[in-house]
């Protein structure tokens, strides 16, 4: 855990997930009368994976758990061989249309809290931020054209701010006049929590008539998809999102294809009309 925190710079959430996974494995191995990590084999880990599956854990959660375990044994320099996990289906992320985003982002008054919420929605979309990155923003991270963002694994990146987004953010900061380190604060001057932003985004979507469950990461998905549709440059989208691997970004090529299919079915004379 010291290695994950101080060398890999994983977030507290990820550290806790790794700890839970390893405690589950430890309990299982003790039941199997195995008391040393060096004695663990791939066969036993496959049995552990099967146990999780039969206990109703979904395949994607099992895959994530086994990834933690692989990482742990790699840290121990103990070659455990091949681990089998249940097959997972790739679930495409939900996205909003640009029109839906504009409805959510438009402030309905010039009040400070209204402007703050509008600025939050603007930055989640225009900068493709994770909600944890947004609540972690400090005043010295803001420039007229760019944001400095602390992403996953303690990795810093610089991302551009759209003109309209910066204008709304400036209006909020002028109105609030707070001198706190954090950019987004509550009425008591405390930094906003991830949960609060999640609830606000969901509530705002309902206010403007969007019936689906909207969450902050959906705005990030929408930004990436719209960016890819207009630029056709996957590497730029990767940099924009702060993805370490291009594989994480490639899901948006599928989203782009789905959008193309919808336009084709609606407009092309040879499409199969419903």
N, C-alpha and C positions, 0 to 999 in steps of 0.2 A: 504494500500500500504506500509505503514511503517512495518507492520507485515510480509508481503511477502519479503520485502527487508532485514530486520534485524533479523527476527526470522527464516523464512524458507530459507533465502539466495537464493532466486530465481534469475535467470539471468535477466538483464535489458530487454531482449527480451520477457521473460515470464511475467515479471511485466507489460510491455506495452500491451501484449495480454489480460491479466486479466482486465486491465483498460478499454480497448476497449470493451470487453464483457459487463462489468458492465455499461458503458455509454450507450450501445445499450439497455440494459434492462431498465435503468433509463428513457430513452426517451420513450420507449414503455409504461412503467407504468404511466408516466405523461399523455400520450394520453388516458390511461384508467382511468384517474382521481384518481390515487393512489399515495399518497404523503408520505407514511411512509413504511419503510421496514417491520415493524411488521405486516402490513396489507396484505402482499403478501401471496397468497395461491398457492398450487401446480397447481390448475386449470389455474390460470393466467400465470404461468410459462410454462405450456403446450401450452397455446395459443401463447405465445412468441416463443416457439420452432416451432410451426406450421407456424407462420408468417415468420420466417427465411427460412423455407423449401419452402414456396410459393414464396419467393423472390429469389429463385434459389440458395440458399446456399447449398453446398453439405453436405450429412449426417455426414461425418467425422468432418467437421468444426463445424456443429451444436453440435455434441457430445462433442467436445472440449470446445465450448462455455458454454454448460450447466454444464460441469465439473467445470469450473471457478465459475459459479453461485452457484453450490452446496457447493463448498469450502467457498464461501463468507457467505452463510447462516449458515454454520456450525460455522464459526468464530463468527457470531452474536448470536449463540446458539438459533436459530429460526428453529424449526422443520417444514419443509415445506412439508413433505411426499414424495410420489413417483413422479418423473418427467419422462415423456415419451419423448424419442428421436427417430428419424428415424433410422431404422436398417442400419448398415454399413456392407460392405463386407470387409473382411480382405485381404488387398493387400500385396502380398509377395514382399519384396524388390528385386530389380535387383542386380545381382552380376557379377563380372568379373571372368574369369578363372585365374588360377595361371600363365599361359603362357602370357595372356594379361597384367597382372600386371608386369611381368618381362620386357616386352617390354617397358612399360611406365617408369619403375624405372631405366633402364639402362642409365647412363649418356653418351651422345654422344661426350663429350669432357671434358677436365679438367678445363674448365673455372669456375670461382667462382659461377656465377649465374646458370650455368647448374648443378653444384654440389648441390647448394641450392635447386633447384627444385626437383632433384633426391632424396635428403634427405627428403624433405617434403612428397613425394609419399611413400618412404620407411617407414617413421614413421606412416603415416596414416594407412598403411597396417600392418606392423609388430607389432605395439603397439595398433592397433584397436582404433585409436584416433578419437574423434569428431573434426571437423575443428576448432571449438572455443577453444578446448583444445590445439590443435597444435599451433595456433597463440599466445596463452597465455603462451607458454613455456618460461622459463627464464634459463639463463646459469647455475644457481645453482640447477636446476631441473634434470640435466644430470649426470648420473653415468655411468661407463663403462659397466654395465650390466642392469641398470634399469632407468626408468624415473619416476619422481614424477609428477603426473597429478592432476590439479584442475578440477574436473568434475562438473556435474550438482548439483545445490543446495549447492555449496561450499564444496562438498565432495572430500577429497583427496584420491588418490589411487596410488599404485606403480605397474608399469607394466614392464615386461622384454623387453629389446631391442635385436633384432636378431643381430648376428655377422655382417652380410653384411650391415645391416642398420646402425649399429654403425660405421662401417668403412667409409661409404659414408658420414655420419654426421661429423665424425672427419676430413675427407678431406675438407669438406666445411668450417668448423670452422678454420682450419689451413690456408686455402686460404683467407678467409675473414679477419681474424685477428681483428674482431671488438670487442670492449670492452663493447658494450651495454648490458643492462640487458636482452633484448629480444634475443632469439636464432635466429629467422628468421626475417631479416630486408630487406628493399629495398635499392636501391642505395644511398638514402639519409640518411640511418641509422635509419629509422623509422620502427616500428613494422608493419609487414604485416597485411592486413585486411582479414576478412573472404571472402569477395567478390573477392579479388585478387586471393586467393588460389583457389576458385571455378573456376574462369576463366582460371587459369593456368592449372589445372587438365583437364579441358575440351579440351583446346588447345593441351595439350600433347597427349591425347588419339587420337585426330585426326591426329597428326603428325605421329604416329606409325600405322595408318591404322585401328583404332577401330571406327566403324561407328556409334555406339550408343552414346547417350548423357551420358557421364561419369561425375560424380560429386564426391566430396571427401567422402561423406557418403557411396558411393558404395564400396569404398576400405575397409571401416570398416565392411560392410556386408560380403564382400568376405573373410576377415580375420576370422570373426566369423564362417562362414560356413566351411571353410577349416580346422579350428581348431577343430570344432565339428566332422567333417568327420574322422579326424585322431585320436582324443582322445576319442570320444563317451562319453564325460564327460560334461554334461550340466552345472553343478555347477562351473566348472573351467572356462567355457566360460562366465558365468555370472560375475565371479570375474574379468576376463580379460576385459570385456566391461564396468565394473563399473555399472551394472544394479542393482537398488535397489530391484526389484522384479524379481523372476524367470519367471514370466509371460512374461516379455519383451524379455526374451531370448528364450522362447519356439518357437517363429516364425522360428528359425533356424533349428528346428527339421523338419519342413515342407520342408524347402529348401533342407535339407539333403535327405529327402525322394524323392524329385523331381529328384535330381542328381542320386540317386539309380535307379529310374525308367528309366532314360535315358540310364544308363549303361546296365540295364536288357534288354531293348528293342533292344539295339545294339548288345549285346553279347550272351544272353541266347538262347539256341536252341529252347525253347518252346515259345519264345516271338512272338508277332504278328508283323511281319516285314512289313514295309511300302513299 
